[in-house]
Amino acid sequence: MRRRPFLAAAGLAVLAVAGGAGVWRALAGDAPALSADAAAAQARAGQIAILDVRSPAEWRETGVPQEAKAVTIHDPRGMAGFVAAAKRAVGGDLTRPVATICHSGQRSTVAADALAAAGFTRVYNIREGMAGNAVDGAGWLARGLPVESCERC
């Protein structure tokens, strides 16, 4: 049984109390991790759709990863709105590989779990996010990977 998004969020709250890399791996959701470098290369090759799930304010501040679709997890219609927007972003093809990215890996984990629960079959998580984190890596920005200004925000 797949974990529901609200359970993934609850697991992340436990992480904050428990700490440690082992706990992170156990609670980080079911989607396989994908490094920012690998995601960028696959997106350039048209092999994966990157979904930037951060807020519009964050997109305006840093831009979005080149080739990414800006699909906020903060949709005013809730998680159902986010999932509907993600489906539109991939043209309704739930078999298309997608990778979620956020600031540092927490929201992308919740988003990846929600997409898998909604029937997406090939979901990955760029856990290091845009800014990086101590467990998963430096992040998209620190790696110098390309970003685009977000004029559609």
Secondary structure, DSSP 8 states (H G I E B T S, - for coil): ----HHHHHHHHHHHHHH-SHHHHHHHS-SS-B--HHHHHHHHHTTS-EEEE-S-HHHHHHH-EETT-EE--TT-TTHHHHHHHHHHHHTTT-TTS-EEEE-SSSHHHHHHHHHHHHTT-SSEEE-TTTTT-BTTTBS-TTTTT--EE--TT-
